[in-house]
Amino acid sequence: MNLQEIKDIIDWEIAHLRAYENPNDIQVLIDLNEPSVGPHASSAIKSIYMGFDWESGQIRISPVKQLISESKSRSIPIPTVKSESGGVSFTACAKCLMKVAKDDWYCRHCGQRMR
């Protein structure tokens, strides 16, 4: 999405506000890819700024919360599970349930840290 597309969406939304809605009262949130009960898990925006140097020509949005929660991080090990298929048991990644070697440090399928 580019800056003009964002502006067009915001302009359209402001033009179609209900009479009792004030643009100053409407929060802008970033949806998080986490399960939640009720409203979507989200983060407020801490700042929006123009990128510079390597990020020149980009608008950067900084959320208040981390977009990847610690519990979902691939750097935190999760235990392997023992699974059985056709009478043969094997070690599987607890995240993607694919077969892994007992001494693997990372899942070869999803990248999850194993130990």
Secondary structure as UniProt FT lines:
FT   HELIX           3..15
FT   TURN            19..20
FT   HELIX           23..25
FT   STRAND          29..31
FT   STRAND          42..50
FT   HELIX           53..55
FT   TURN            56..57
FT   STRAND          59..63
FT   HELIX           70..72
FT   TURN            74..75
FT   STRAND          80..85
FT   TURN            86..87
FT   STRAND          88..93
FT   TURN            94..96
FT   TURN            102..103
FT   TURN            108..110
//
